[in-house]
Amino acid sequence: MNSHERDSRVQPQEQSMHSFTDPRDWSWSFWPAVPLYPYNKRRTVRREIVKDTIWTFDQLQGILYTIVPIRMTVVKLVAGGLLVYAPVAATTECIRLVNELVAKHGEVKYIILPTSSGLEHKVFVGPFARRFPQAQVFVAPHQWSFPFNLPLSWLGFPQKRTQVLPEDSRQAPFADEFDYAVLDINLGRGSFAEVAVLHKRSRTLLVTDSVLSVPEEPPAIIQLDPYPLLFHARENAVEVIEDNEANRRKGWQRICLFAIYLRPSVLETAGVGQTLRDALKAPNKSPKAYFGLFPFRWKENWHQSFDALRGNGRPFVAPILQTLILPQAPTQVLNWADKVATWDFGRIISCHFDSPIPTSPHEFRQAFAFLEKNSGTENLSRSLNQPLLEEDLRFIRELEANLIQRGIATPPREKL
């Protein structure tokens, strides 16, 4: 089957939006540990990716209305029970949706934390594991936290049920159905880890942050409350927010540019004086609207940047990883990517942005070509010959240079 053709048997199915759900079921009381939007209220959308086999659970996370999905994946085991990859916030709504699967397919047996440093993933594991007291918890190696390097038990991990993933994947209790490969880069002050997990039977690859794909339309979880989309769809503070499909799409695409490039080239900021004058004229000066403050100005060609970023949905490595993290260990990264590319998979489920991504092992491997000297381009990404725009990468490159100058980061190693 062509990697870009979706098998009709595994079309994602949206859950009902649970309009009857009590808002108290969205409550997340541990939000101060990682104070990101939407703070103490987190909705959950469950989707069936492979019929009676794989489900994703999407929530939201972001800063200043720059929000993207954060995703947990649940896989049914042949012998009964469930494996959970990268838990999300264990709200009442989320746990109810998981328990609907438990009632049909058996208990949660295994929980995997596939990263060593990602607090936005790690913070959820302890509370989630406590809701399923029979589950074994497996974590990526060399766990650490910032600004204080605390033991996992202090972060709520069940001490007697938590262990590091075996170095040899054949030693894992779920080895009959899954394979995994661990990327573990020593960054000096800590490590960057990524555990790619293959569900053999469904030919599905699970990843955390290593590769992603950007959808053209806003994901369902973001459309439950479209205000952040509409906030970013405006051209200035004076413009009245109007809810329609076009504005939701525009807002989402601009959010993607913000989230991935931090400061894309097609974004300009108004001066303080102009921002304050516009705020006085803003039709909405509520705290929700940041008191009318809106310093953003988008150039007319902003959509060209989005189209280049999306690249028709091809998988790519986020620029922040391409610049600051993965070049620290190009040999390790390419060896890991080579191993993953030997597996037989036809789709990727990532923890952020779009999922599932119809992808071949070759396309996955191509996403890491930026680490090779003979990649055929000086751009950071050439996945499927659709590079990211050089001008949009400028801010992250300048950030890297500044961090190296201050001794916070180390220069990248030579490409292979």
C-alpha positions in Angstrom: 0.0 0.0 0.0 1.3 3.5 -0.8 2.3 5.2 2.4 0.1 8.2 1.6 -3.0 6.1 1.1 -5.1 5.6 4.2 -6.5 2.1 4.7 -10.3 2.5 5.1 -10.1 -0.1 7.9 -8.0 2.2 10.0 -9.6 5.6 9.4 -9.5 7.7 12.6 -12.9 8.0 14.2 -13.8 11.0 16.3 -15.4 10.4 19.6 -18.5 12.4 20.5 -17.6 15.8 21.9 -19.2 14.9 25.2 -21.2 18.1 25.3 -22.9 16.7 28.4 -19.6 16.5 30.3 -19.6 18.5 33.5 -16.8 21.1 33.3 -15.6 19.9 36.7 -14.5 16.8 34.9 -11.9 18.8 33.0 -10.2 20.0 36.2 -6.4 19.5 36.4 -5.2 20.5 39.9 -1.5 19.9 39.2 -1.2 22.6 36.6 1.1 24.9 38.7 3.9 22.3 38.2 4.0 23.2 34.5 1.9 26.3 34.2 0.9 26.2 30.6 -2.4 27.1 28.9 -5.2 25.9 29.5 -4.0 25.7 33.1 -6.5 24.0 35.4 -9.1 23.1 32.7 -8.1 20.4 30.2 -10.5 18.9 27.7 -9.8 15.4 26.1 -10.7 14.1 22.7 -10.3 10.4 22.0 -10.0 9.0 18.5 -9.9 5.5 17.3 -7.0 5.2 14.9 -7.0 1.4 14.2 -10.3 -0.3 14.9 -10.4 -2.0 18.3 -6.6 -1.6 18.6 -5.2 2.0 18.8 -6.7 5.1 20.3 -5.2 8.6 20.7 -6.2 11.0 23.5 -5.6 14.7 22.7 -5.4 17.6 25.1 -4.0 21.1 24.7 -0.9 22.8 25.8 0.7 26.1 25.0 1.7 29.7 25.9 -0.3 32.9 25.2 -2.9 31.2 23.0 -0.1 29.5 21.0 -1.5 26.1 21.7 -0.9 22.7 20.1 -2.2 19.2 20.8 -0.3 17.0 23.3 -1.2 13.4 22.8 -1.3 10.0 24.6 -1.6 6.8 22.6 -3.3 3.6 24.0 -2.8 0.2 22.3 -4.7 -3.0 22.9 -2.6 -6.0 23.7 -3.4 -9.3 22.0 -3.5 -11.2 25.3 -5.8 -8.5 26.8 -5.1 -5.3 28.5 -3.7 -2.0 27.3 -0.3 -0.3 26.8 -0.2 3.5 27.3 2.5 5.7 25.6 3.1 9.2 26.9 0.2 9.8 29.4 -1.6 13.1 29.4 -3.4 14.9 32.3 -5.5 12.4 34.3 -8.6 14.4 34.5 -11.9 12.8 35.3 -12.9 13.1 31.7 -9.7 11.5 30.4 -9.8 8.6 32.9 -13.4 7.9 32.1 -12.5 7.6 28.4 -9.7 5.3 29.2 -11.9 3.2 31.5 -14.4 2.8 28.6 -11.5 0.9 26.9 -10.6 -0.9 30.1 -14.1 -2.3 30.4 -13.9 -3.7 26.9 -10.3 -4.7 26.5 -8.8 -5.2 29.9 -6.7 -3.3 32.5 -3.9 -0.9 31.7 -0.8 -3.1 32.1 2.1 -0.9 30.9 2.7 2.8 30.9 5.7 4.3 29.0 7.3 7.6 29.6 9.3 8.0 26.3 11.4 11.1 27.2 13.9 11.9 29.9 13.6 15.7 30.1 10.2 16.7 28.7 8.4 18.0 31.7 5.3 18.6 29.6 5.1 14.8 29.4 6.7 13.7 32.6 4.4 15.7 34.9 1.4 13.6 33.9 2.8 10.1 34.5 2.6 9.9 38.3 -1.0 11.0 38.6 -2.0 8.8 35.7 -0.2 5.8 37.1 -1.9 6.2 40.4 -5.3 5.8 38.7 -4.2 2.4 37.4 -2.4 0.7 40.4 -1.7 -2.6 38.6 0.2 -1.0 35.7 4.0 -1.3 35.4 5.7 2.0 34.6 8.7 2.1 32.2 10.7 5.2 31.6 13.4 6.4 29.2 17.0 6.2 30.7 18.8 9.1 32.4 15.8 10.9 33.8 16.3 14.4 35.0 14.4 17.6 35.8 15.0 21.3 35.8 15.6 23.6 37.7 15.9 20.9 40.4 16.9 17.4 39.5 14.4 15.5 41.7 13.9 11.8 42.0 11.0 10.3 40.1 9.3 9.4 43.4 9.2 13.1 44.3 7.4 13.7 41.0 4.7 11.2 41.9 6.0 8.1 40.2 5.1 4.9 42.0 8.4 3.8 43.3 7.8 0.0 43.4 6.2 -0.1 39.9 8.6 2.2 38.0 11.7 0.9 36.2 14.0 2.0 33.3 13.2 0.4 29.9 15.6 -2.5 29.4 18.4 -1.6 27.0 17.6 -4.8 25.0 14.0 -4.4 23.8 13.6 -8.2 23.8 13.8 -8.1 27.6 10.6 -6.0 27.9 7.5 -7.9 29.0 5.6 -6.6 25.9 8.4 -7.6 23.4 6.1 -10.0 21.5 4.0 -7.2 20.2 6.3 -4.2 20.3 9.9 -3.2 19.4 11.5 0.0 20.6 14.7 2.0 20.0 16.1 4.5 22.5 17.8 7.7 21.4 19.8 9.0 24.4 22.0 12.1 23.9 24.2 13.4 26.7 23.9 17.2 26.6 26.2 17.7 29.6 23.6 19.3 31.9 21.2 16.5 31.2 20.1 14.2 28.5 17.7 14.2 25.6 15.9 10.9 25.1 13.3 9.7 22.6 11.9 6.2 22.7 10.4 5.2 19.3 8.0 2.3 19.7 6.8 0.0 16.9 3.4 -1.8 17.3 4.2 -4.7 14.9 0.7 -6.0 14.2 -0.7 -2.6 13.1 2.5 -1.3 11.5 2.3 1.8 13.6 5.3 3.8 14.9 4.9 5.9 18.1 7.2 8.8 18.6 7.3 11.8 21.1 9.0 14.8 19.6 11.5 13.5 17.0 9.3 14.0 13.9 6.0 15.8 13.4 3.6 16.8 10.6 1.5 20.0 10.4 -2.1 19.7 9.4 -3.8 22.4 7.3 -6.9 22.4 9.4 -7.1 22.9 13.2 -7.3 19.7 15.1 -10.6 18.8 16.8 -9.3 19.3 20.3 -8.6 23.0 19.5 -12.0 23.6 18.0 -13.7 22.7 21.3 -12.9 26.3 22.3 -11.9 28.3 19.2 -11.0 31.5 21.0 -7.2 31.1 20.6 -7.6 30.4 16.9 -9.8 33.5 16.5 -7.4 35.6 18.6 -4.5 34.9 16.2 -6.7 35.2 13.1 -6.9 39.0 13.6 -4.8 41.5 11.7 -4.7 44.0 14.6 -6.2 44.7 18.0 -9.1 46.8 16.6 -10.5 44.0 14.4 -13.6 42.4 15.8 -13.2 38.6 16.4 -15.5 36.7 14.1 -16.0 32.9 14.4 -16.0 31.2 11.0 -14.2 28.3 9.4 -11.8 30.5 7.5 -10.7 32.4 10.6 -10.3 29.2 12.5 -8.0 27.9 9.8 -6.1 31.1 9.6 -5.6 31.3 13.3 -4.3 27.7 13.4 -1.8 28.2 10.7 -0.4 31.2 12.3 -0.2 29.4 15.6 1.9 26.7 13.9 4.3 29.3 12.6 4.6 30.7 16.1 5.1 27.3 17.8 7.6 25.9 15.4 9.8 29.0 14.5 9.2 31.1 17.7 9.6 34.2 15.5 8.9 33.5 11.9 10.2 35.9 9.3 6.6 36.8 8.2 5.8 38.2 11.7 6.4 41.8 12.7 5.8 43.4 16.1 4.3 46.8 16.6 6.0 49.3 18.8 5.0 49.8 22.4 3.3 53.1 21.6 1.3 51.7 18.7 0.3 48.6 20.7 -1.0 50.8 23.6 -2.9 53.1 21.2 -4.5 50.1 19.5 -5.4 48.6 22.9 -7.4 51.7 23.8 -9.5 51.2 20.6 -9.9 47.4 21.0 -13.5 46.3 21.2 -12.6 43.7 23.9 -10.4 44.8 26.8 -11.1 41.9 29.1 -8.3 39.8 30.7 -9.2 37.0 28.2 -8.3 39.4 25.4 -5.1 40.4 27.2 -6.7 43.8 27.8 -6.7 44.6 24.1 -3.0 44.1 23.7 -2.1 42.7 20.3 1.4 43.6 19.1 1.5 41.2 16.1 1.5 42.2 12.5 1.6 39.5 9.7 3.1 40.2 6.3 0.9 39.5 3.3 3.0 36.5 2.3 2.7 34.7 5.6 0.8 31.9 4.0 3.8 31.0 1.9 5.7 30.3 5.0 3.0 28.0 6.3 2.8 26.1 3.0 6.6 25.5 3.1 6.3 24.5 6.8 3.5 22.0 6.1 5.2 20.6 3.0 2.0 18.7 2.0 2.0 17.0 5.3 5.5 15.4 5.1 7.2 14.4 8.4 10.0 16.7 9.5 12.2 17.4 12.6 11.3 20.6 14.4 13.9 23.4 13.9 14.7 23.7 17.6 15.8 20.0 17.6 17.6 20.3 14.3 19.6 23.3 15.6 20.2 22.9 19.3 19.8 19.2 20.2 20.3 16.6 17.5 23.5 18.1 16.0 25.2 17.4 19.4 25.3 13.7 18.5 24.8 13.2 14.7 26.2 9.6 14.7 23.9 8.5 17.5 20.9 10.1 15.8 21.5 8.7 12.4 22.2 5.2 13.8 18.9 5.4 15.7 17.0 6.7 12.6 18.6 3.9 10.5 17.4 1.3 13.0 13.9 2.7 13.1 13.9 2.8 9.3 14.4 -1.0 9.1 11.1 -1.5 10.8 7.9 -2.2 8.8 5.4 0.7 9.5 3.0 2.7 7.4 2.0 5.4 9.9 3.4 7.5 12.7 1.6 8.7 15.7 3.5 11.7 17.2 2.8 13.4 20.5 2.2 16.8 18.9 0.5 18.4 15.9 -1.0 15.9 13.4 -1.6 12.2 13.8 -1.7 9.7 12.3 0.9 10.6 9.7 0.9 8.2 6.7 4.6 7.6 6.3 7.1 5.1 5.0 10.3 4.1 6.8 12.2 5.9 4.0 10.3 9.1 4.6 11.0 8.9 8.3 14.8 8.5 7.6 14.7 11.4 5.1 13.6 13.7 7.9 17.1 13.4 9.5 19.1 14.1 6.3 20.0 17.6 7.7 22.7 15.8 9.7 24.5 14.6 6.6 27.0 16.5 4.6 25.7 15.3 1.3 22.1 16.1 1.9 22.0 18.2 -1.2 20.9 21.4 0.5 22.1 23.8 3.2 18.6 24.1 4.6 17.8 22.5 7.9 15.2 20.1 6.4 14.9 18.6 3.0 12.3 15.9 3.8 10.8 14.9 0.5 12.7 17.7 -1.2 10.5 20.4 0.5 12.9 22.5 2.6 11.9 24.9 5.4 12.4 28.5 4.4 15.8 29.8 5.3 14.5 33.2 6.4 12.1 31.5 8.9 15.0 29.6 10.5 17.0 32.8 11.1 15.7 33.5 14.7 16.5 30.0 15.9 20.0 30.1 14.4 20.6 33.5 16.1 19.4 32.0 19.3 21.8 29.1 18.9 24.7 31.5 18.3 23.8 33.5 21.4 23.6 30.4 23.6 27.0 29.2 22.3 28.6 32.6 22.9 27.3 32.6 26.5 28.6 29.1 27.1 25.1 27.7 27.7 25.2 25.5 24.5 28.0 23.8 22.8 28.8 24.1 19.0 27.3 21.3 16.9 29.5 18.4 15.9 30.5 18.0 12.2 27.9 16.5 9.9 28.5 12.9 8.7 
